[in-house]
Amino acid sequence: MRIGVLGTGEVGRALGTGFATLGHEVRMGSRRAGNEGARTWAEETGARASVGSFADAAVFGDVVVLATLGVANEQVLEAAGPDTLRGKVVIDATNPLDHASGAAPRLAIAGDDSGGERAQRMLPGAHVVKAFNTVGNALMFRPNLPGGPPDMFICGDDEGAKSTVAAIVADFGWGVVDVGGIESSRYLEPMCLVWVLAASRNNNWNQAFKLLQGGVE
């Protein structure tokens, strides 16, 4: 499978490396084709990795990963080209975090809307699935934790797209919990803040969520 990654930060690099390790071809896109960070990542990752602009990565990918700052998603998707993403699965791994206060982050989009929903509205012809937004980048691929594997919560409106993403998540070493349509991003994005607050309070960022379930009576 060919994967386009929109974003060259830690999340984009972690997910891109995971996909390449699993044998997929990955093109990492940035605002400027040839971004230095993306080039370094590609050189370190090997022959399956390449770089380009946001539009290049969007064209290249059978599946496209949105891995930029959540508050910049609209500009990034405009640069990638909404029509280019038509019919494709788009994994939204972002959270619309606002760090302006200088203390703990808050959500710039909350209440009756979410970053995931805004991405889907911008891409009416694509199938947006929220995933990989409730854990730090260091654990995104093959997390090794006591009591694992942990669970990745996903949501999206298209069942086929969610099946594709669920298979990817499982290949990355996670259990999968589907929590419904893309509007459930309203709840998954705040989970990022729970993760951050718990990690900060306990001074331990090596953590992930797991949903424990009993038998059905």
N, C-alpha and C positions, 0 to 999 in steps of 0.2 A: 504494500500500500504506500501511496505517496502522501506525505504529511506536510502541510504548510504551517509554519509557526509565525504568528504576528507578535513580535516583541523579542528583544535581545537581552532582557534582564535575567535575574536568577531563575524565575519561574519558567521562562521560555527556554533557557539553556537546560534546565533540569528535565523538562518534558521532552525537549528535542533529543537530548542524549538518551533518554529512556527509549524513545521510538527507534533511534538508530541502533541501539543495543539489541532490540528485538528484531532487527533486520529490515526495518522500513527505510525508505528514502525520505530525507527531511530537508526542506528548504526554509531557512530562517529569514524573515523579512523585517526590514527596518525602514525608517523614514528615508534614509539614503542608502541606495544599493552600495554594498562594500563597507558598511559600518564596521569599524575596527573590532568592536567586541564580537560581532557576528563572525567576522573572518577568523578571529582567534579561536572561537568555538568550533568552527568548521575544520580548521587545521588540526585541532586536538581530537575531534570526533572521527575523522577519517573519510573514506570515499563515499559513504552514504550521505554525507552532509554537504549542503551548498547554501549560498546566501544570495539575497536580492532585495528588492524593495518590498513594501507591503503588497503591492499589486502583483509582483512576481510570485510571492509565496501563495497568494490567494489563487492565482491561476494554476500553480503547480499542484496544490494539494487536493487529493480526493477527500481528505478530512482536514479541516483548518482549525488551529488552536489559537484562541484569542488570549494572549498572555502579556498584555501591556498594563499600564496603570489603569485601574477601573474608571477613573474620572476622565481618561483620555479616549475611551472606547469609541465615542462617536466620530472623532477626528480620524482615528485609525481605520475604522470601517469605511469611512468615506474615501480614504486614500487607497484602501484595498479594492474598493469597487463593489457595492452591493450586488450588482448584476453578475459579477464574476462569481459570487458565492451562491448564486441561485442553484437549488437542488443539492447543495453540499451540507454535510454535517459540520457544524461549527461548535467546538467545545469552548465554552466560556469559563476560563479558569480564574477570572478576575473578581475583585471586590472593590466597590467604589469608596475607597477610604479617603478621609479628609484628615490630614495631619497638621492643619493650620494652628490648632491650639497649642501645639508643642508638647502636650501630655499624651494620654492614650488616644489613639485614633477614634474617629466616629465615622458613621456612614454618611456620605454626601447625598445618597439617595435612600430614602427609607419610607415606611408607612405603606401607602397604597401603590407603591411602585418599587422597582428594583433595577439594578444594572442588567440582570439577565433579561428582564422584560423589555428594557429599552433596546438591547442588542437585537432581540427578536423583532421588534417593531421596525428597526432599521433594515432588517434583512427578511422581508416577508416571504421571499422565495427560498430561504435557507431553513435549516432545522437546527436551532440553537439548543444545546444541552449544557446545563450548568454542571461542572465537575471540577475536582482538584482545587477547590477554593477554600476548603476547611482544614488545610494542613500546610505546614511550611515546606518550602522547596526541597529541603534536605531529605525529606521522607517521601517524596512523591513517587519515586521509583523503587520498588522492592523494599518496602519498610520492614525492618527487622526489630520488632518490639516484643517484650514478654507479653504473653496472652494474645498475640497476634494470630492471623493478620487483622489489622484494623479495618474499618468500613469507610467507604467513600459514598457520600450521599449525592445523588444526581437528580435532576429534574429537567423536563422538557415536554413539549406538546406532541412530538412525533414518536410513536412507539418504535418504529424501525430505527430511527436515529438513536434512541435510547438503548436499543439492543446493541447497536454498533459500539456506542460509548461504554456500555457495560462490559462488553468483551475486551475492550482496550483496558479498562480499569482492572479487570481480572488479570490480564496479561501483565499489568504493572504490579501485581501482587496484593491487590485489595479485595475485600468483600464489597458487595454492591448493595446499596439500599436506595430504591427508587421511591421518591416522595411526591411524584405527581407531575403536574404541568409546570410550565416555565414560571408561573406566578409564585411557585414555591421558592423561587430565588429570594423572595422577601424574607424567608426564614433561614435559608442556607447562608446568605451573606452575613447576617448577624452572628452566625456560628463562628465566623472568622474572628470576630471580636472576643467571643468566649474563649477561643483557642489562645489568642494573644494575652488576654487578662490572666488566664490560668498559668500560662507559661511565665509571664512576668512575675506573678506572685510567688510561684514555686521555684523560679530561677532554673527552669528546665524546659527547653524548647524541643526536647526529644519526646513528643507526645502526639497522640492521634485519637480520634473518636472510635468507639465500637458500640454497636447496638446489640444488646443481649436480649434474646428472645426465648421464651419458654414454649412448650408444646401447646397446640390448640386443643381445647377440650370440647 
